[in-house]
Amino acid sequence: MGLLELIHFGRGGTVQRLVRSSCAALAALALWATATPALAAEAPARILVPFPPGGAADLMARILAEKLKDDLGRQVLVENKPGAGTRLAAETLKQAAPDGATVLMTSVEPLLIAPMVYRSLRFNPSTDFKPISEVASFEFALVVGPKSAYTTLAQYLQAVRADRSLALIGITSPGTTAHFFAYDFSATTQIDAQLVPFQGGPALITNVVGGQVPAVIDATTVFAEQHRGNKLRILAVSSAKRLPDLPQVPTFAESGFPSLVGGGTYMLLAPKGTPDAQIQKWNQALRKALALPEVRAKLEKVGYEVSPGSSPEQAAARMRAITERLAPIVKASGFKGD
C-alpha cells in the first residue's frame, strides 16, 4: 500500500490527522529556516560608550542612536563601558565580532595616548580598530566654583602664584587628554600645579562647587550647562576662537597663552576585520544623522562642535595627526601608567 493509498485509506481517521500534523510541522520549520537570516539581520546593533550614563558623551550617543536605526535598518542600543580611561571600552570593541553589529564612540585621544604611557596594553589603536568617521569635537575649560573670587584667568593665576596652597587642579583619570592638557596649562603658565584626580566629571563638579579644590580642568561639555546656570564659572576655553554657545567666555589664546589651543575628537570605530560594506553603511547613516538640524542643535547645546562627518580614510589620517601632536606633550610630562 503506497502513501497516497494510506492517506486515502485514513480519510477522517488517525493516520490522516497524523499526516496533516506532520505537514504543518514541516511547513513551520521551513518558515523558521527562511525567517532566521532576516531576524539575525535585524538584531540590535550597539554603540559602546566609555563613560557612565548621564554624561555628555552618553547623551550624544543616545541622540545619534535614535537617528541611526532607520538607515541601519535595526535597533541601535547604547552600552556604557566606563573605566580605565576608555581602555575598558576599547578592549570590549577588540573582542567584539567584526560583523558591523558593534562600534565604539569615543574621544580617540586617550586611545592614542595609551601606548605611550602603559606598558601592558590589550589593544593597539593603530591596528585593532577601523575608523568609520569623525563625530564631534570639544575643547577644555578651566573652571572655578560659583563663590570663587576669580572672574578672569589673570586673577586666578595671580592668586595661585601668590599662594601655593591654591596650586591644585582637579582632573579626571590620569592618562587622559584632560590630564595632559592640564599639565600643559600648568607648565605654560608656570604655576607648577599639583593635579588631583577625581572619578569622572560629576565628581569634578561636586568638588569645585563645594570648594574642596580651587579649580578643575575637563571638557567644556562637562561644564557648559552648569556655567549657564551660574552653578560654576568657566574662566577660559581652549578653542581657537570663542565658542558660539559660550560667547562670553574668553579663550586661553586671547588671554595671553596662544599655545593652549586644542581639545578632543570623537570618532566612531569598528573592530578590525569589519567588512568595508558595513563601515560604509555606518558612515553614511552617521553623516545623515549629523546633518539633521535638531541633532546639531542638541549636541551644540552641551558644548560639542558637530562634525559633518568624514570618510574612513580622513578619520585615519586625523588619528595619525593627533598622535604626532600629543606625543611630545606626553613625553615631556614624564607620566607612566601602571
DOSEZA-50015 format. One record per residue: residue in one letter; x, z, y of N, C-alpha, C, CB in turn. Coordinates in steps of 0.001 Angstrom, whole numbers, plus 500000, padded with zeros to 6 digits. Glycine has a CB too. Example, Ala and Ser with C-alpha at 12.3 -4.5 7.8 and 13.67 -1.06 7.14 Angstrom:
REM residues 2
A513190507800494310512300507800495500513200507800496700511308509046495527 S512850507080497750513670507140498940512900507870500030514084505725499402 
//
This chain:
REM residues 338
M500865500000498805500000500000500000500892500000501233499027501242500013 G500686499005502153501511498914503351501026499851504419501530497504503880 L501792499878505540501486500794506630500144500455507263502591500758507683 L499878499124507472498600498754508074497443499157507183498549497256508349 E497675498966505895496614499363504955496419500866505000496948498911503513 L497510501610505134497422503074505164496667503512506405498830503718505130 I496985502844507565496293503213508795494817502871508681496918502504510012 H494542501689508115493148501302507956492449502247506988493039499849507463 F493122502577505910492545503453504912492225504811505515493488503605503725 G493075505238506470492867506576507031492028506580508282494177507211507328 R491258505494508538490471505445509759489569506671509859489635504159509811 G489707507392510985488878508572511190489377509773510446487483508293510786 G490474509636509654490941510750508853492239511333509360491106510324507440 T492813512227508547494017512964508916495204512048509125494346513987507860 V495357511015508266496512510127508363496488509384509687496539509132507189 Q495296508915510097495220508160511348495547509053512537493826507539511519 R495087510299512518495404511219513609496897511483513675494644512536513441 L497539511564512517498982511798512461499738510626513084499439512017511004 V499292509399512749499943508217513310499773508187514824499372506932512681 R498532508482515288498298508488516728499195509523517427496814508781517023 S499327510696516860500173511731517449501618511284517494500053513035516667 S502071510645516431503457510188516379503716509117517435503790509646514981 C502763508198517593502925507151518599502960507730520005501800506130518486 A502100508720520235502087509367521552503411510052521824500941510382521649 A503954510714520809505236511402520973506352510400521262505572512225519715 L506321509267520548507348508250520766507236507653522166507236507142519708 A506022507458522634505820506914523981506334507873525036504339506616524226 A506052509166524823506530510172525776508044510225525798505967511549525433 L508651510113524603510106510140524505510708508940525240510550510147523025 A510096507774525072510589506579525753510471506723527268509819505340525281 L509345507292527706509151507505529137510189508458529686507751508039529417 W510498509555528982511512510538529401512881509885529497511562511727528418 A513214509071528497514523508410528486514659507468529672514731507640527174 T513561506795530021513599505872531157513705506626532468512359504980531166 A513039507779532552512984508521533813514220509346534068511788509414533831 T514971509711533043516106510623533217517125510149534240516791510824531906 P517581508865534224518532508435535240518000508594536647518914507010535011 A516714508321536865516140508470538198516160509920538636514714507933538231 L515838510811537729515864512226538060517267512664538409515324513059536908 A518240512180537656519632512546537932520039512046539310520576511972536853 A519594510827539656519957510258540952519354511058542098519505508804541039 E518231511704541855517547512459542885517929513934542892516068512321542712 A518857514335542047519304515726542048519900516056543408520336515983540917 P519699517267543911520176517594545263521683517442545409519780519009545623 A522079516948546558523489516970546939523746518298547649523866515739547860 R525013518654547809525320519904548511526461519694549494525681521018547508 I526301520351550639527348520401551643527946521798551608526800520047553068 L529213521889551262529909523169551279530316523491552713531150523146550341 V530092524740553109530480525197554448531344526445554281529215525495555350 P532559526462554834533475527581554587533254528782555485534872527121554746 F532030528941555996531719530050556896530386530674556491531674529570558374 P530137531921556903528906532601556493527658531970557106528974534067556876 P526495532260556532525240531788557119525040532368558516524051532160556218 G524363531617559366524012532123560682524955531727561792523933533574560632 G526153531241561463527108530834562475526877529406562941528506530978561947 A527694528971563902527530527637564471527780526537563441528469527458565650 A528798526713562597529096525696561583527958525580560570530412526028560860 D527417526713560177526285526722559249525084526016559875525913528172558855 L524845526297561150523730525657561855523922524151561900523594526216563281 M525146523710562213525410522272562265525145521611560915526854522013562702 A525612522249559842525418521678558513523939521561558172526130522524557465 R523153522551558527521716522540558195520957521514559036521106523940558407 I521353521352560288520732520325561126520996518933560540521268520410562581 L522225518703560123522584517398559565521971517185558183524101517261559483 A521942518236557362521387518110556016519937517639556052521484519442555276 E519192518136557022517783517758557144517627516273557435517108518574558241 K518563515701558189518501514282558527519127513391557451519193514042559850 L520135513892556777520850513089555784520004512778554554522109513803555361 K519076513649554232518341513500552973517577512180552885517377514651552804 D517071511692554009516278510461553969517145509259553611515589510226555317 D518300509145554245519157507984553980519897508104552657520158507806555106 L520160509336552219520827509504550931519841509414549773521557510839550886 G518547509562550059517532509487549015517518510691548098517736508260548206 R517936511847548600517961513075547789517983514272548726519200513101546824 Q517558515397548219517662516634548979519125516962549218516956517793548248 V519418517556550364520786517961550686520771519454550996521363517133551895 L521436520222550169521477521668550311522782522099550962521306522348548951 V522729523195551696523930523776552295524338524989551473523691524168553790 E525584525004551041526101526104550232527268526749550976526546525605548818 N527088527991551374528124528700552120529182529260551180527509529828552953 K530446528947551497531584529416550707532634530027551639532198528250549872 P532293531141552306533266531733553227534390532435552472532575532720554168 G535511532580553157536608533343552564537926532608552597536279533698551154 A538992533393552763540376532888552695540638531784553714540676532366551291 G540049531915554915540338530958555961540032529522555599541745531065556340 T538915529266554962538385527966554499538976527523553166538654526897555541 R539937528268552618540596527803551386539683527918550173541874528598551139 L538788528891550149537871529041549019536951527830548916537042530333549161 A536433527391550026535557526211550022536326524966549602534930525998551410 A537571524869550051538391523709549679538666523694548180539719523717550456 E538920524856547605539139524934546157537880524541545402539578526349545749 T536719524946545929535448524582545299535251523072545333534271525289546000 L535596522446546438535463520992546530536391520302545536535765520511547961 K537607520787545424538550520169544498538024520195543067539900520875544570 Q537336521272542705536835521439541347535536520684541100536630522899541056 A534898520202542162533604519523542021533774518147541393532913519393543385 A532741517703540697532755516361540111532799515316541226531510516139539200 P533631514292541093533742513256542132532648512206542018535101512579542056 D531406512654542116530273511745541907529422511549543159529402512266540791 G529908512061544287529150511906545523528099512963545746528505510588545541 A528004513935544853526984514977544988527472516176545789526534515436543623 T528778516305545987529326517463546688530312517013547752530007518427545702 V530110517520548982531034517249550077531325518568550779530450516190551075 L532355518553551585532750519735552364532709519380553835534170520241551958 M532011520186554639532029520026556086532834521181556663530578519984556682 T533984520857557220534888521917557666535721521451558840535798522369556525 S536224522420559588537278522098560547538527521856559707537495523259561631 V539154520717559895540223520318558984541558520998559294540398518823559032 E541704521533560487542984522131560860543436523232559906542896522684562253 P542575524182559517543027525218558569543507524639557234541899526204558310 L542868523575556770543291522947555520544678522323555666542275521881555085 L544920521714556815546194521043557044547318522042557314546071520071558210 I546959523190557879547944524244558148548340524952556862547388525262559160 A547418525072555929547628525892554729548943525591554002546478525690553775 P549303524316553753550570524056553052551798524513553845550692522575552748 M551643524680555153552770525095555988553042526594555896552512524714557432 V552019527371555494552167528830555574551933529563554253551220529366556596 Y551356528883553267551071529560551993551899528943550874549562529478551651 R552620529778550158553444529292549055552591528883547868554447530355548633 S551586529700547568550726529438546416549400528874546912550501530734545573 L549215527591546706548016526922547195547440526078546069548325526047548446 R546123526140545888545487525463544762544960524074545115544360526306544239 F545309523581546267544890522231546635545928521628547572543483522241547303 N545938520317547615546775519576548557545836518772549443547818518641547815 P545749519102550732544775518406551581545035516916551722544762519024552939 S546256516488551458546594515072551608546211514229550397548067514928551866 T546111514874549230545881514103548004544622514492547235547054514251547105 D544070515662547490542925516132546695541570515791547310543019517622546511 F541565515297548549540307515033549226540287513630549826540064516075550312 K539073513076549938538891511778550589538059511982551862538196510751549619 P538613511663553020537836511793554252536654510829554265538726511544555471 I535532511320554789534339510473554937534167510059556395533072511215554436 S534206511063557285534025510777558709534299512025559531532601510254558989 E534626511829560789534612512933561745533158513276562057535399512567563051 V532933514549562391531575515020562675531452515515564112531182516136561701 A532330516431564490532265517036565822533590517725566111531080518047565929 S533777518103567353534975518848567726534566520047568577535986517940568492 F535490520961568734535233522149569541536530522589570205534638523296568676 E536391523406571222537545523956571922537615525461571687537473523642573437 F538688526054572176538842527501572082538554528152573419540250527867571606 A538204529425573352537872530157574565538525531536574550536348530286574716 L538981531970575714539431533349575910538250534115576485540699533432576861 V537907535220575830536664535927576139536926537413576371535644535741575003 V536225537972577356536240539423577590534801539929577541536917539778578972 G534644541244577523533315541833577456532563541747578766533413543259577035 P531258541997578729530434541860579937530753542902581007528976541957579570 K531356544012580612531699545066581575533160545001582003531402546434580981 S533856543989581545535266543836581898535422543640583404535887542651581137 A536539544126583931536823543973585361537322542579585699537846545000585806 Y537637541759584664538240540452584908537179539361584916539306540146583851 T537198538578585996536287537444586080537046536119586076535426537551587336 T538380536184586148539195534977586100540361535186585143539707534600587509 L540946534092584697542120534167583838543280534824584578542520532769583349 A543444534511585837544543535089586621544437536612586688544552534503588040 Q543240537124586888543048538578586928543395539215585586541598538916587311 Y542984538576584513543278539096583182544784539140582944542592538239582105 L545475538069583239546909538009582997547665539024583860547428536598583267 Q547241539188585074547878540172585954547729541581585390547274540103587368 A546551541902584893546306543236584343547119543468583076544818543427584051 V547192542458582208547928542599580950549422542786581212547697541370580052 R549946542063582168551370542189582486551694543550583089551796541084583445 A550715544153583740550930545473584354550708546610583371550009545652585546 D549918546367582326549584547425581363549650546861579950548173548019581650 R550727547159579237550962546604577905549891547022576893552324547032577408 S549180548096577153548132548512576216546970547517576192547616549905576585 L546915546647577200545859545634577261546253544349576537545519545322578709 A547505544280576056548006543056575433547592542965573967549529542989575551 L546299543065573739545716542943572403544670541831572450545082544306571921 I544757540892571542543788539801571485543216539722570075544442538446571896 G541918539811569973541249539699568682541150538245568237539857540323568751 I541377538018566965541243536689566369540479536833565050542652536017566140 T540122535716564452539562535768563095540734535706562113538531534583562840 S540519535231560952541511535319559884542877534771560307541017534572558661 P543970535456559953545305534909560182545483533590559428546385535921559749 G546249532694560033546476531407559400545478530340559792546457531569557940 T544506530696560627543520529722561088544005529051562367542152530397561320 T543298528026562784543667527319564004543575528231565220542778526098564199 A542534529075565255542376530007566376543567530955566457541066530811566235 H544069531378565304545246532249565273546426531578565961545614532613563824 F546672530309565646547837529644566221547614529251567682548185528412565405 F546359529018568061546101528796569483546344530087570253544653528289569711 A545908531209569694546139532498570350547633532777570482545454533634569567 Y548397532449569437549852532609569505550423531731570622550508532251568142 D549970530464570695550453529546571712550082530047573110549882528140571475 F548876530580573257548430531140574534549327532308574948546958531601574440 S549597533204574017550445534364574296551850533944574719550522535270573069 A552412532957574008553767532504574316553820531752575643554293531615573192 T552820530896575875552813530077577092552629530932578341551706529025577017 T551768531936578259551508532808579419552500533968579498550079533358579355 Q553350534088578471554402535107578423553859536536578518555389534870579543 I552744536773577828552206538136577803552551538864576505550693538103577989 D553115538133575534553550538738574273552458539626573672554826539557574492 A551293539046573479550144539812572992550244540092571497548849539065573291 Q549673541200571078549524541508569660548185540938569213549612543058569387 L548200540156568134546979539533567635546359540418566561547268538117567077 V545088540761566769544385541694565887543304540929565120543761542879566702 P543420540827563793542430540042563036541136540808562788543019539610561706 F540023540089562871538698540614562528538063539660561523537791540778563808 Q537029540143560857536358539354559834535240538519560432535809540256558741 G535607537387561017534609536441561478534187536610562920533430536537560628 G533479535574563424533032535555564801532131536706565201532339534304565058 P531122537089564381530267538213564755531048539505564983529227538437563689 A532077539740564171532901540944564357533691540865565654533860541132563169 L534173539670566005534863539496567287533944539864568439535362538050567447 I532724539334568397531769539593569475531453541077569580530481538799569251 T531188541716568452530853543141568451531964543962569088530592543631567024 N533201543655568746534316544470569220534689544189570667535513544249568348 V534569542958571123534886542704572527533768543199573434535132541208572760 V532516543064572994531395543586573779531450545110573844530053543127573178 G531840545739572734531924547194572691533175547764573319531843547650571293 G534111546902573722535320547377574386536407547854573449534976548469575305 Q536256547631572145537288548050571197538551547199571317536750547977569772 V538414545978571831539555545104572065539345544440573429539714544031570912 P540396544335574259540214543834575627539780542369575705541490544005576390 A540249541554574757539920540128574807539983539544573401540883539367575760 V539320538405573215539345537709571917539464536217572173538062538026571069 I539941535512571166540026534052571222539431533474569949541498533578571406 D538537532530570127537989531782568996537309530538569551536983532656568156 A536604529819568699535944528582569119534871528867570162535327527863567911 T534699527936571089533651528077572096532276528194571454533678526895573055 T532105527581570293530808527613569611530408529035569209530845526717568375 V531387529919569052531105531311568682530510532069569866532390532014568190 F530893531662571088530584532470572265529609531841573251531832532779572973 A529317530569573132528577529868574178527228530510574492528367528434573775 E526438530785573476525105531352573700525194532729574349524336531445572377 Q526127533565573874526267534901574439526763534851575877527213535731573592 H527616533883576175528087533729577556526925533370578480529188532646577637 R526102532425578045524960532041578877523973533184579054524252530846578273 G523921534083578077523033535243578169523680536440578834522564535633576807 N524886536252579400525627537326580083525942538507579176524839537815581275 K526089538222577887526436539277576937527950539399576754525770539009575589 L528679538401577221530135538426577276530561537383578304530780538144575860 R531882537270578540532345536396579613533503535525579128532774537225580840 I533326534221579212534390533283578888535222533052580144533815531940578336 L536534533314580047537412533155581207537999531754581310538531534167581147 A538234531109580179538808529758580195538575529099578849540325529795580528 V538570527768578853538400526993577633539547525992577508537028526266577625 S539794525526576286540969524695576017540691523201576065541530525043574681 S539586522794576631539280521364576745540104520729577857537778521148577009 A540200519410577835540949518695578866540215518731580205541192517243578436 K538897518793580143538080518931581347536944519894581048537530517548581827 R536268520344582062535208521342581875534131520811580934534584521731583232 L533602521711580132532590521333579159531242521142579844532485522389578051 P530506520087579496529201519838580129528228521003579973528578518588579547 D528320521710578853527384522806578617527863524126579210527153522973577137 L529128524163579663529668525362580317530383524921581598530650526151579357 P529683524291582510530336523675583671531008524663584615529335522887584437 Q530588525918584577531159526910585481532433527541584945530151527981585759 V532802527243583711533985527853583096535187526934583274533742528143581589 P536280527417583899537461526570584094538231526360582797538382527182585142 T539054525351582795539941525095581652541249525857581849540214523565581484 F541994526041580761543330526617580876544211525709581733543962526828579476 A544016524393581565544850523437582293544691523589583792544511522017581881 E543457523668584271543255523799585712543610525189586217541819523479586066 S543790526131585294544201527483585664545721527638585656543572528497584719 G546425526531585442547874526573585543548625526425584243548268527819586162 F547924526118583144548576526008581835548170524690581161548204527223580928 P548757523590581627548344522263581156548604522001579680549039521223581950 S549505522755579065549784522523577641548729523147576728551154523078577286 L547915524045577276546914524723576452545636523890576376546607526127577017 V545763522731575774544644521812575564544575521503574071544807520493576416 G543420521636573508543272521360572076542129522149571497544559521680571324 G541825521855570263540719522547569615540704522245568137539389522156570247 G539528522071567616539372521807566188538468520621565948538821523028565476 T538624520012564794537853518822564431537141519040563115538760517589564346 Y535828518906563134535045518980561902534961517602561268533629519538562178 M535168517590559951535039516353559189534229516607557933536423515780558831 L533783515510557353533134515548556047534134514998555042531784514727556035 L534401515771553983535375515397552961534712515385551594536577516362552968 A535211514538550710534739514466549325535916514700548391534064513092549028 P535655515034547132536770515184546178537455513843545942536268515766544833 K538747513886545644539435512649545301538766512043544061540960512906545051 G538784510751543982538142510069542857536697509707543114538220510921541641 T536124510180544226534750509805544556534696508300544835534228510619545787 P533779507588544208533723506125544397533550505739545867532574505533543575 D534172504649546253534080504185547634532635503932548053534900502917547814 A531813503512547109530399503260547432529708504540547879529663502662546216 Q530046505655547240529471506942547626530023507397548983529760508007546546 I531308507179549213531912507518550505531207506769551628533421507190550507 Q530973505482551418530322504668552435528866505079552641530398503199552054 K528209505476551569526811505908551697526707507154552569526199506183550309 W527580508126552323527616509336553151527998508979554584528612510371552570 N528982508102554732529455507733556065528335507115556891530632506760555964 Q527616506188556305526554505514557042525407506467557372526032504328556242 A525068507330556425523988508283556665524380509277557757523629509028555368 L525634509730557733526102510684558738526117510054560122527498511198558380 R526624508838560226526668508175561525525271507999562114527355506821561400 K524331507677561263522947507521561721522399508847562232522057506980560587 A522691509933561522522213511259561935522861511685563250522506512304560839 L524156511434563394524871511841564607524419511062565834526363511663564415 A523799509918565632523326509105566753521966509556567271523253507654566341 L521287510432566537519948510871566938520034511806568146519232511577565761 P519293511547569216519357512386570423519046513854570153518396511860571461 E518065514118569268517714515516569010518814516256568270516429515592568216 V519544515549567408520671516157566705521797516464567688521175515230565577 R522121515499568522523189515696569502522863516847570445523422514413570301 A521622516933570879521226517992571817521381519377571187519773517783572275 K520975519501569929521075520800569253522523521218569053520361520753567905 L523381520269568682524784520588568430525540520861569727525453519449567668 E525216520121570774525865520350572060525472521689572650525520519239573031 K524269522159572355523809523434572893524657524592572398522359523665572527 V525171524494571172526001525579570636527490525330570888525748525743569132 G527808524267571652529182524091572081529983523006571398529871525325571905 Y529371522217570519530107521150569853530131519888570714529488520848568482 E531225519164570633531291517814571172531041516881570003532676517519571879 V529914516234570003529465515483568836530177514142568756527948515277568879 S530706513838567590531379512566567359530341511496567040532416512687566211 P530611510237567394529732509151566941529965508813565480529942507906567794 G530930509518564871531329509205563513532568508321563537530183508519562749 S533196508186562394534399507356562294534454506773560890535697508180562615 S535295505777560707535484505243559367536341506222558568536142503830559412 P536302506151557239537187506999556432538662506806556789536977506707554952 E539042505579557108540429505299557467540797505947558796540666503792557535 Q539885505912559752540129506565561036540221508076560874539025506211562033 A539370508641560015539415510081559771540742510481559135538247510511558874 A541231509670558203542511509956557557543656509907558565542768508964556417 A543621508920559457544655508814560486544606510004561427544498507514561276 R543408510451561734543234511628562598543824512878561940541735511851562912 M543643513021560657544210514159559938545739514143559995543736514155558480 R546325512971559871547790512871559962548282513246561362548255511442559604 A547558512817562384547945513136563758547826514633564031547081512350564752 I546795515267563496546606516713563673547753517471563020545252517171563077 T548149517043561836549262517686561136550535517628561966549493517025559774 E550819516471562533552017516307563353551971517180564604552185514847563748 R550778517357565192550652518171566402550823519655566115549305517930567057 L550283520098565000550289521539564705551589522036564083549152521869563784 A552306521159563400553494521596562659554491522378563513554184520400562064 P554872521921564703555841522689565476555310524026565969556297521885566641 I554014524111566263553427525375566718553438526394565590551986525158567229 V553036525946564395553021526835563235554432527310562914552404526127562015 K555377526403562964556767526757562654557303527763563661557656525500562637 A557011527563564938557509528471565976556917529868565842557195527911567356 S555697529961565297555061531282565146555756532147564112553605531120564765 G556403531499563120557055532239562049556090532849561053557898533310562627 F554806532507561170553804533101560284553913532558558876552409532853560822 K553852533459557906553762533090556489552668533908555839555117533308555758 G551804533224555087550708533913554414551175534607553152549597532940554083 D550217535247552482550522535967551244550917534999550135549319536812550802 
//
